[in-house]
Amino acid sequence: MADSDFASKLLCIVPPYRHRNCPPAGAAALLGHLKAAGVTGLRFLDLRTITPETQSPTFDPVGVFAESFVIDVPDLPLVLQVLRAFEDGTENFPQGSRTEAFDRYCLSRGIDPVWLYRYLGGVNELLTDVFEHMDSVSFVGFSVWASNLTTTLMAAAQLKRRRNPPFIVAGGPQVTESRASALLGLRAGLFDAVVLGEGEQALLTLITRLERGEPIADIPRVLSLHQTEVAPMKELRPLLRMNTLAEPDFGEMSLASYRSTDGSLRLPFQLSRGCTDRCTFCSEWVFWERFRPADIEHSLTQIEHLQRRYGISRFHFTDSLLNGNMRLLRSFAEGLLARNLAIDWGGFMRAQIDVETALLLRKAGCSYAYIGVESLSDETLVAMNKRRTRADNLSAIAAFLEAGILVSVGVIPGFPGDTRERFLATARELAALTAEYPGRFGYNIEPFVVSPAQPLFHDLTAAGLRAIPWDHETLQIAPRYRDLTESIVCRVEGANQGIERLGQLRLLEVLLGAQRGSASSSRSEELPCDRARFVDLGLGTLLLVKHRGRVTGRLVTAKEKSAIIQIVQSGHSSKGLFERDDFRREWQRITEQQAWPAHNRLLPEQTLASLEDAQALHLPDYVVGRLVPDAGAKSQLLVANVLHHACMALPPELATLLAALSQKPQTLVWTRRESVRCGMDPAAVDPWLQRMLASGLLCAVHATAQTSDAKTLQPEPVGHPSPSR
């Protein structure tokens, strides 16, 4: 494969699940490592930023009849339907009417089949809209979790149907832990390679060999179709030393897209990789294999540079264990103070802290800590191999709270061997702490699940569990893969499972009231499609709708808001808004009043160190605008970001310019020139563009062949040139 074939290499994440105010750490680490090694043509695209906030829409580990489903390929019927459709040469699943097998699967998981069918159809449309603008991409790397395995395979299927399909590599926790997931993707021809575990050096070697036309079958930590049996991870290649890791690179990401609606944004960072413990229920350790802390000065220097480069002083440490080495953690806090690095930070810690150290951490900017308490029963903690006691847990919670650090703990309902009496005692103590420290202490519900890399998975009998395989009907969806799928466990039965596990889960939810801390048990808020809601922007009102797999919006008047409310209230709640003629007509009328049309596409965006670094500027599809009357007789152009609701009032003369930028990217030179032609003071142009970029109302993208430098503005705004009545 020639160098020219790799003019554009795309790292991509498809929905669902994302951290609410934090860009992806893994992608930033890969980009930093590859760029430091001289790899060019790198792009990054995170489709999750424009989709509804959800975590596991295609499966639930807790069945409606109290089943304990295993997180290996938890939505195997859906995965097999994707593979079968690709094998048959048909369009992406879902197509046609829903099948009985599809409905049966959904109902067993407590998922509305109508909703899930719409959701997958919307994701399929989103993928189509996005990839049709990326004909030149010839290398795609997907990050895969259990939650997005099905949708990643859908994306790969679309790309592999092309006349000149790209080389596709998958990596991440799901394909590392679930060997079946990796082999299914390879066997189907949807993945050309799979990177296991730590990905930086493996991905670099893979890209280098492909560019040179060299074989890839013997690359350590990489599976290909012709090399699906590999040595144990520890024998593959020495792990990277933390001090040799390049600084994570967020330049290929639109950081503004990750801001929460309250404006908060954190950068992820690692002081270490791996964990010192081997809890029986945990599989995260398999990804990093062993605990490896970085040199403190190395970490401090990188944090200082990231803060200066991106202007962000909030960090979320993604370490499996921030306090795996207490001496180094204290040195890190002292180093922050010595360098006057005023950052706000926090992360995962075990229940091992003293008041003096907690006070030091707080003084150095630590504001929150997640602690894996799991249980307040010593007997249960021994069974979990936690190496902590009830006294350790309570002492650590108290130390953090006394120092002024917010605390959130994890608790596991349904752990094998945990008795009802022990669990009830844990629940009562957690409820008492929540009441004693309102707003400062909370807990996340993390139902016990079984997955392939857990220590207990390899001896389920010892844990009092027995494995139940998938049924014959499911395996026959795609019989070509039966030799792989027959070994996949569907669910487990036995100790503390079934109704006992479900009861413990419900008890914690009751104690928490309306708040729900578990992805698997909080399915109601964000999942339904076609839900309309209004956001008061101060300057105007934004109508938000979840439709076609994405979040979209329009700016509306008070009269239009009343009309939409009346339509929604008069209709049947189970029917999607866009299935109703009255809503579609009103939506179309409102759309025609917007200042530019939506193009249903998403481009890889960038965050600039300075405006001069901009190759091209683009108005993304999630930014809407409308001409509205102001307090006087004049009009103004209201511009709003659908994702995090930033808004700005601009002179109406800029509508044509922004409409042009919405159609296709334009160079910085062109944008400056046309801004002046629209009547803007030349001295005000760059500050205006900087504000637009910082607010996420404009984005920077790489220059492409489509980027024009036209001498005059071509497009006209959609809708009326005068303010809407």
N, C-alpha and C positions, 0 to 999 in steps of 0.2 A: 504494500500500500504506500503510495507516494506521499511526500510531505504535503503536497497541495490538497490531498484528500482530507487533511486534517486542518483545513483553514479555520474551522470552527468546531470546538469541542464543548459540548454542553453538559454540565452537571445539573440534574433536575430532580425536584421532589414533587410528587403528585399528592393530592389530598387523600385522606384527611389527616387530622391531628397536627397541631402546632403549639408551640409555647406562645402565650398571649402577647408578650412584649419582648421577645428575645429572638434574634435571627438564629439559624441553625448552626450549632457549634461544629458539627462534623464537616459540613460543606466548607466552612471558613478555614478549618484546619487543612483540608485537602487543597483548596485554592492557594493557601499560603505556601504549602510544601511544593506544589507543582510549579508555581510562579518562581519560587526561589531556585528551583532546578532548571529554570530557563524554558519551561513549556509555555508556548504562546497560543493565542486563539481561544483562550478559555472564556466561557460564558456560564452564567448561572441563572436558573429560572425556578422560582418557587411558586407553583400554582396554588398552594394553600392560602396565600395571602388574600386571594379574592373569593375564597369559598367559605361557606358557613362554618362557624367554630364548632367542631365535633371531634370525637376521638376514635370511636370504633363503631361506625354505622353499620358495618356488614356482619358483625357478630357480637355476642355477649357471652362471657364465660359462665354466667349464671342463667340457667334455663328457667322457663316459666313453671316447670314442674320440679324445680330445685336441682336440675342436673348440674354437674360440675364438668363443664366442657374444657378440653385441654387446648392450650395455646401452642399448637404445633403448626398445623394449617387449619385454624379455627373455623374458617369459612370455606372448607374444601368443596362443597357443592358449587359454590360460585366460581371458585378457581377452576374447577374442572369444566364448567360451562364456557369460560373464557378460552381454555385450551381447546375444547372441542370445536368451538366456532372457528378458531384460527385454523385448526386441522382441516375442517370442512371447507375452508375458503370463503366462509360467510362473513358478513359484517360483524363488528364488535358486539358482544353481548352487552346489554340485553337487546334483543330484536323480537318483533312479533308480540304475541300475547304471552302473558305470564303462564308458566307451566305449573302443573300440580306439585312437582318436586320443588320448585322455587317457593311456592306458597307454604308447603309443609316445612321446609327449612326455616323460613322466616318466623312462622308461628312457634316453632320449637325454641327459638331464641327470643321470643317476645318482641319481634319487629313487625311493624305493619307492612305487609308485602306490597301494598299500593305505594306507600312512601318509598320503600327501598328500590322498587322498580323505577320510580321517578328519579330518585337520587342517582342511580347508576346511569340512567339515560342522560341526565344532566351532566354528569362527569364525562360521559362519552362525547357529548356535544362540545363541552369545554375543551377536551383534548383535540377534537377536530379543528375547532376555531384557532387554537394556539399553534398546532403543528403545521397547519397549512401555510403559515408565514415563515417556516424554517426549512426550506428546501435544501439549503446549503449545509446543514448539519450532518456530519458523517460519523460522529462519535458521541454517544450519549451514555452518561453514567447516572443510574438511579439509586437514591437512598431508600432502603426498604425497611419498614417496620411491619409487625403483624397487622396493624391497622390499615396499611395501604398496599398490602401484597396484591389483592385483587385489582385495585385500580392501577397499580404499576404494570401488571400484566396486560391490562386493557390498553395502557399507553404504549407498551412495547409492541403489542399486536398492531396497533395503528401504524407505527413506524416501520414495522417489518413487512407491511403490505405494500410499501412503496416500491417503485420500479428499481430504485437504488437505495435499499434500506441501509440505515447506519449500523455501525458496530455498537452493540449494547452490552454494557457491563452493569451488574447489580452488586450492591454492597450494603452493609448495615447490619443491625442486630438480627433481623428476621432470617436472612439467608445464612448468617453465621451460626445461629442457634439451631434453626430448623434445616437440616440437610435435605429433607424432602422438598422444601420450598425451592432450594437452589437447583436440585436435580430436575424438578418438574419444569422450571423455566428453561433449563438447558436442553432437556429432551424435546421440548416443544419447539425449540428454535427461537424462542423469544429473548433469551439471554445468550450471548456469545461467550460470556465469561462471568464468573462470580468471584468477588474478592471476599475472603474470609477474615474477620477480625480487623485488626489495625490496618488501615487501608492506604496510608500515604505512600509508602515505598512500593507496595504491590501495584498500585495504580500508576505510579510513575514508570515502573518497569514495563508494565503492559503497554502504555502509550508509546514509550520509546521503541519497543520492539515492533509494534504495529507500524510506526513511522518508517522503520528501517526494513520492513518486510520480513522480519524474523519470526520464527515459531514462538508460540506463547504457551505450549503445553507443559513446560517444566518450570513455570514461574512460581516461586514459593507463595503460598496463601492465595493462589488463584486456581479456580476450577474452570475447566473448559469442557466441551462436549466429549472430547476424547481423553479427558483425565478427570474422572469423577470419583476416584478412590485416592485419597491422599493420606499421608502420614499424620500422626497426631499434631495438633497445632504447635506444641512446644518444640517439635523437632524440625519445623519448617524453616525458620530463620530467626536470628536474634531480633528481639524487639528493639524499637527505636529508643535511643537514650533521650530523655526529656529535654536535656540541655541542647540537643541538636535540632529540636523541632523549630521550624520556621514560625514566625509570628502569624497568627490567624489573619486571613485577609477578607475583609468585608467590602472591598471596593467593587466587587461584582454584584453586590446586593443593594437593593433600594432600602436602606435602613428606615426611612420614613414610613414604609409600608408595614413595619412591625410595631409601630407605636400603638399603644392602647388608646382608647377614646379619651382617657384622662391625660394623654400626652407622654406617659412613661415609656421608657425604652432602656433595655439593658443589653450589654454585650456579654456573650458567654466567654468563659476563660477556664483554663485548667492549670491548677498548681501540681496536679499529679494524675496518674492513670492507674486504674486497678484498685483493688481492695485487699486489706490484710486478713479479712474474715472469709469464711465459707459457710454462710447460712444455708440450711438445707433447702429453703424455698426460693433462693435467689439464683438467677442465671446471668446477671450483669457481669460478674467477674470473668466469665468465659471470653468476653470481648477483649478485655485488656490483659487478661491472664495473670498478671501479678502486679503488686503495688510498686509504682515507680514515681517518686517525687522529683520535681525539678529543683535545680539550684535556685535559691531565693533571689539572688541578684539578677539572674536570668529572667525570672518571672516579673520582678519589679520593673526591670527595664522595658519589657514588652508591654506591661500595663501602662506605664508612663507614656510610651509611644502611642498606644491605642487611644488613650485619653486625649492626647494632643492632636492626633490625626483626625479623629472623628468627633471631637468635642463632646464626648459622652463620659460621664463620671459615675455611672451605675453599672455594676457588673454582677453577673450571676455565675458562680463557679460550678461547673458541671462535674467536678470530681465525684467519683463514687464515694469517697471518704475524705473530706477536707482535713479532718484531724487524725489521719492515719499515722502521722508523726507529730506529736504535740510540740516537740522542740522546734521543728521547722515551721509549724503554724505560728508559734509565738514569735519566731524570728521574722516571719513575713509581716505580722502586725507591727512589730518594732520598725521594720524597714519602711512600711508605709508612712509611719509617723516621722521617721528620720528624713524622708524625702519630701515631706509635706504633700503627699498624694492624698488629697481629700476625695475619696471615692466611697460610694455606698455599695455594700456587697453582702453576700450570704451564700449558703449552699447546704449540702448534705453533710451531716456529722453523726457520729455515733454517740451514745450516752457516756461520754468520758470527758468531763470538763470540771474545773474548779472555779470558784468565784473570782479569784484573782486573774486567771487567764481569761475568763469571760469578760471581765471589766476591761482588760487590755484590748480584746477583740472589738468591744463596743467603741472604745476610744479611737480605734483605728478604722472605724467605719462599718463594722459588721452590724447589720440591722435585723437580720433574720436567720434562723437556723431550722433546717428540716432534720428531725431525728427519727431514725428507724426504731422506735420503741417496740412495736408489734404486739407486745403483751406486757401486763404487769403481774404475771404469774411466774414465779421462779421455775416451777416444774415445766411450764410450757416453753420458757426461754431456753432451758436445757435441751428440750426436744428440738428446738429450732437451731441449736448450735450457735446462739447469739453471743455467747461469751460475755453477757451482761446480766445483771440481776435487777430485780424490782427496785432495790435501793439505788443502784447505779442510775436507772432511768429517772427516778424521782429527783435524785440529787442533781443530775444534769439539767433537767427542766427548771428546777429552782434556781440554779446558778445562772442560766441564760436570762431568765425572767428578772432576776434581781439586778442583773447588769443592764437591763433595758433592751434586751434583744427579743424580738418576737419569735415565738416558738410554734412550729407545727410538727406533729408527730404522726407516724403511720401506725395503723392498727389492723391486724389481720383476722377477720372473722372466718371460721371454718378450717383452721389449721388442724391437721390430723392429730388426735390425742389431746387437744385442748378441751377440757370438760365444760359443760354449761355453767357450772358453779364458778370456775376460774374466769370464764369469759365475762360473766355477769359482774364479777368483782372488778375486772379491768374496766368495763363499761361505766360502772358507777364512779370510779376514780377519775376517769377522763371527763365525765360530765361535771364532776365537782370542780375540776381544774378549769374547765371552760367557763363555769359560772363565776369562779373566783377571779379569773383574769380575762374579762370580756374584751375582745378585740386584740388581745395579746397572746392568747393561747388557743390553738385549735387542733383538730386531728383530721387526717385523711383516711377514708375507708378504703382498704385495699384487700378485697376478697381473695382468699387463698385460691391460687390457680396452679395447675401443673403445666410445665413446659419442658422441652427436651434437654436443656442444659443444666437443669437443677440437679444437685447431688441426689435428692430423693427420687428423681425420675428413674434412676438406674436400679433402684430396688424399691419399687412401689409396695411390694408385699411387706417389707420391714416397716413401712409407714402405715400399714393397715389398709392399703388401697389396692384395687384391682382395675386393670385397664380394659376398656370396652372399645372394640374397633368400630370403624364406620360400617354402615349397613351395605348390603350387596347393591341395592338400588343406587346409592350414591356412587359407589365405585364404578358402576356400569355407565355413568354419564360419559366417561372417557375411558373405555376399557384398555386402551393402549398403555395406560400408565398404572395398571393394576399392580405390577410388580413393585412399584414405588408406594402406591397408596394403601396397600393392604397392611403395611406396617405402621401407618399413621394412627395414633390413638385419638378417638373421638371424645371420650369422656372417662372419668374415673368414678368409681363407687367405693364406699367403705367408710372408714373412721371419720366421723364428724362432717360427713358430706350430706348431700340431700337436704332434707327439711331442716336439719340442725344448722347447717351452714347458712341456709336461707334465713332462718330465724335470727341468727346472730347478726347477719347483715341488716335485716329489717330493724332490729333493736337499735343499732347504731344510727340508722337513718332517722328513727323516731326521736332519739336523743338530740340529734342535730337539728331537728325541726325541718324547715324548708331547705336549709343548706345541705348540699350533697357533695361529698368529697371524692367520689369514685367515678371514674369514667364509665365503668361497666354498669353502674346503677343509676346514672343521671342521663337519661336518654331524651328527656322531654323538651328541654328549653330550645335547643338550637336545631334539632333534627328535622322537624316538619318543613316541607317545601312550601313555597308560595305563601309565606307569612308576610304581611305588610305591617310596618311600624313607622312612626314619625319621629324625627329628631329635630328639636329646636336648636338651630345654630346661632341664635341671637340676631343674625342678619337676615335669616330666612328659615324655611322649613324644608327638611330633606325627607323624602319618602324612600324607605328601604324595603326591598323585596328579595327574598331568596328564591331564585328561579334559574333553571337550566344549570344546576350545579354550582352556581356562583351567587355572590351578593351583588345586587345592582341597585341603582338609585336614580331618583329624579328630583329636581327642585320644584316645589309646588307652592301655589298660592293658598290663602286661607279658604277660598271657595272650593278649590280642587281637593283640599284636605277633607272638607266636609263631605264632598261627593264620594270620595274613596271610603270614608268611614261608613257612610250610608250603604254603599255597595257591599262592603265586607259584612256588616251586621245583618243585611237582608238575605245573605246567601247561606247555603248549607255548609257547615264547618268542615265536612269531610271532602269537599270538592275543591280542587286547586283553583286558585284565583285565575290563572291563565287558561283554565278550562271553561271560564264563564265569559260569555259574550259582552256583558255589561262592563266587567272589569277590563277586558282587553280593549274595548273601545275607548274607555277613559284613559287607560295607560297610553294608548297610541296618541290620543289628543294631547296628553301632557308631554309625551316624547317630542311631538312636533313643535312644542314651545321651547324646547331646550336650545341652547346656542350652537350646538354641534351634535352630530349623530354619534351613536355608539358603534364601534367597529368590531366588537366581540373578539378582541385579540389581546395578547399579553406578550411583551417583548422583554428579553433580559435587560435589566436595568443596572445602573451603577450608582455608587456614592462617591462624590468627587472630593478630593482634597482641596481643590480650588476651582472656581468657575472656568479658568483657562484650560483645565484638563478636559473639558467637555468636548467630545468629538461631535456629538449630535444631541439635540434636545427633542423631547417628545411629550405630548400630553397623553397620559395613559387613559385607558378606557374607564378606569374607576374614578376619574375626575369629571364632574359634570358642571355645566354652567348655564346661566339663564339671565336674560335682561329683565330687570325688575325696576319699578319706580322707587326713588328714594323719598326722603321727607319733603323735598321740594318738587319742582316741575320736571327736573332732569331725571334720567335713568342711570342705572349703574349695572355693571356686570357682576353677578354673584357667582363665585366659583367655589366648589366644595369637593372634598375627598370623601368618597363613599366608605372607605375602610376605617378611618379614624376620625372623620367629621371635622377636620380642619377646614376653615373657610376664609375667604377674603373677598372684599368688595373692590372692584377695579373699574377704571373708566370704560364705558361701553365701546369705545373705538378699538379696544384690544380684542373684541370678540372674533373678528375675522382672522387675526393673527393666531389666536389659540385654536380656532377651527382648523387652520392649516397645519398646526403642530399635532392635532389629533388625527389627521389623515395619514401622515407619515413623518418620520424624524427629519429635522432640518439642522443644518450646521449652526454653530454659535454665531458665525459671521452673519449668516442670513437672518437669524433671529434678532440680533442687535440692530441690523439695518432696518428690518421691517418694523421693529418697535419704534424707532425714530419716525418712520414714515406714518405710523399710526398717531403721531402727535406727542410721543413721550420725550421728555427732556433727555438728551444723550447722557447726562451725568447720572440720571436716575435709572437707566436701563439695567446696569449690572446689579445694583442693590435690589431692584425688583426681581430679577431672575434668581438671585441668591435666596430671597425670601420664599419665592415659589418653590424652589428646590428643597429648601429646609422644611417647608410645610407639607411636602409630598403632593403639591398641586402641579408639579412639573417634574419630569424625570430625565436623567441623562442616560443615553444609550450609546452603544458602539456605532460608528458610522458604517453604513452598508451601501451596497450598490444602488439601493432605492433612495438614499438620502440625496435630496436635490439642493441646488443652490439657485433656485429660480429668482429672477430679478423682480418679479412682482407677485403679490398674493393672488392665488387662483381661487381657492374655495370661498364660498359665501356661507355665513351662518345659516343653520336650519331654523325655520320658524319665522316669526314676525320680527322685523327690524326694530319695531318699537316695543316699549315695555308691555308685558302681558297685563291684561286688565284684571 
